[in-house]
């Protein structure tokens, strides 16, 4: 297999400088791709921040439109937390009941 590779290189008559140029071209292209990836990651992060700001602005618009006080917001948040804890407790209880049925 190694001999076949060397034979292939010999047949197309690649000299050391041509191989080096090919490797340099690949390195340059790879660097270019890495730079593009970095730029796209920065752009994605910026867009995610813009989306979050838009969602926050939308929420603030609703709060102002319905004249919801900070006290009401805190109460709604507390109710949501309580509901989440209740649902998690119910789910845990269902899992335990299911495990008990399997053991029997």
C-alpha contacts under 8 A as a table, 3 or more apart, distances in Angstrom:
res1	aa1	res2	aa2	distance
1	X	4	X	5.06
1	X	5	X	6.46
2	X	5	X	5.16
2	X	6	X	6.44
3	X	6	X	5.12
3	X	7	X	6.06
4	X	7	X	4.96
4	X	8	X	6.05
5	X	8	X	5.07
5	X	9	X	6.29
6	X	9	X	5.10
6	X	10	X	6.08
7	X	10	X	4.99
7	X	11	X	6.01
8	X	11	X	5.11
8	X	12	X	6.43
9	X	12	X	5.45
9	X	13	X	6.16
9	X	14	X	5.92
10	X	13	X	4.82
10	X	14	X	6.47
11	X	14	X	7.98
14	X	17	X	7.94
14	X	18	X	5.72
14	X	19	X	6.30
15	X	18	X	5.20
15	X	19	X	6.32
16	X	19	X	5.18
16	X	20	X	6.12
17	X	20	X	4.92
17	X	21	X	6.07
18	X	21	X	5.00
18	X	22	X	6.20
19	X	22	X	5.08
19	X	23	X	6.18
20	X	23	X	5.01
20	X	24	X	6.02
21	X	24	X	4.97
21	X	25	X	6.02
22	X	25	X	5.06
22	X	26	X	6.21
23	X	26	X	5.08
23	X	27	X	6.14
24	X	27	X	5.00
24	X	28	X	6.13
25	X	28	X	5.13
25	X	29	X	6.15
26	X	29	X	5.05
26	X	30	X	6.00
27	X	30	X	5.02
27	X	31	X	6.10
28	X	31	X	5.09
28	X	32	X	6.16
29	X	32	X	4.98
29	X	33	X	6.21
30	X	33	X	5.07
30	X	34	X	6.21
31	X	34	X	5.10
31	X	35	X	6.17
32	X	35	X	5.11
32	X	36	X	6.22
33	X	36	X	5.02
33	X	37	X	6.15
34	X	37	X	5.02
34	X	38	X	6.22
35	X	38	X	5.13
35	X	39	X	6.22
36	X	39	X	5.05
36	X	40	X	6.12
37	X	40	X	5.05
37	X	41	X	6.13
38	X	41	X	5.11
38	X	42	X	6.32
39	X	42	X	5.17
39	X	43	X	6.21
40	X	43	X	4.91
40	X	44	X	5.99
41	X	44	X	5.02
41	X	45	X	6.17
42	X	45	X	5.19
42	X	46	X	6.21
43	X	46	X	5.06
43	X	47	X	6.14
44	X	47	X	5.09
44	X	48	X	6.13
45	X	48	X	5.10
45	X	49	X	6.28
46	X	49	X	5.13
46	X	50	X	6.23
47	X	50	X	4.94
47	X	51	X	6.09
48	X	51	X	5.05
48	X	52	X	6.23
49	X	52	X	5.09
49	X	53	X	6.19
50	X	53	X	5.06
50	X	54	X	6.14
51	X	54	X	5.04
51	X	55	X	6.18
52	X	55	X	5.07
52	X	56	X	6.10
53	X	56	X	5.01
53	X	57	X	6.06
54	X	57	X	5.03
54	X	58	X	6.11
55	X	58	X	5.03
55	X	59	X	6.22
56	X	59	X	5.08
56	X	60	X	6.16
57	X	60	X	5.03
57	X	61	X	6.10
58	X	61	X	5.05
58	X	62	X	6.38
59	X	62	X	5.17
59	X	63	X	6.19
60	X	63	X	4.97
60	X	64	X	6.09
61	X	64	X	5.21
61	X	65	X	5.96
62	X	65	X	5.00
62	X	66	X	6.14
63	X	66	X	5.42
63	X	67	X	5.78
63	X	68	X	5.23
63	X	69	X	7.94
64	X	67	X	4.79
64	X	68	X	6.54
68	X	72	X	6.22
68	X	73	X	6.82
69	X	72	X	5.23
69	X	73	X	6.35
70	X	73	X	4.94
70	X	74	X	6.16
71	X	74	X	5.14
71	X	75	X	6.22
72	X	75	X	4.98
72	X	76	X	6.09
73	X	76	X	5.06
73	X	77	X	6.09
74	X	77	X	5.02
74	X	78	X	6.11
75	X	78	X	5.04
75	X	79	X	6.13
76	X	79	X	5.06
76	X	80	X	6.16
77	X	80	X	5.08
77	X	81	X	6.28
78	X	81	X	5.09
78	X	82	X	6.20
79	X	82	X	5.07
79	X	83	X	6.11
80	X	83	X	5.05
80	X	84	X	6.20
81	X	84	X	5.10
81	X	85	X	6.27
82	X	85	X	5.16
82	X	86	X	6.14
83	X	86	X	5.03
83	X	87	X	6.16
84	X	87	X	5.14
84	X	88	X	6.15
85	X	88	X	5.10
85	X	89	X	6.14
86	X	89	X	5.15
86	X	90	X	6.23
87	X	90	X	5.08
87	X	91	X	6.15
88	X	91	X	5.05
88	X	92	X	6.14
89	X	92	X	5.12
89	X	93	X	6.18
90	X	93	X	5.08
90	X	94	X	6.23
91	X	94	X	5.07
91	X	95	X	6.26
92	X	95	X	5.11
92	X	96	X	6.29
93	X	96	X	5.15
93	X	97	X	6.19
94	X	97	X	5.08
94	X	98	X	6.10
95	X	98	X	5.06
95	X	99	X	6.15
96	X	99	X	5.03
96	X	100	X	6.13
97	X	100	X	5.07
97	X	101	X	6.27
98	X	101	X	5.15
98	X	102	X	6.36
99	X	102	X	5.11
99	X	103	X	6.36
100	X	103	X	5.16
100	X	104	X	6.43
101	X	104	X	5.29
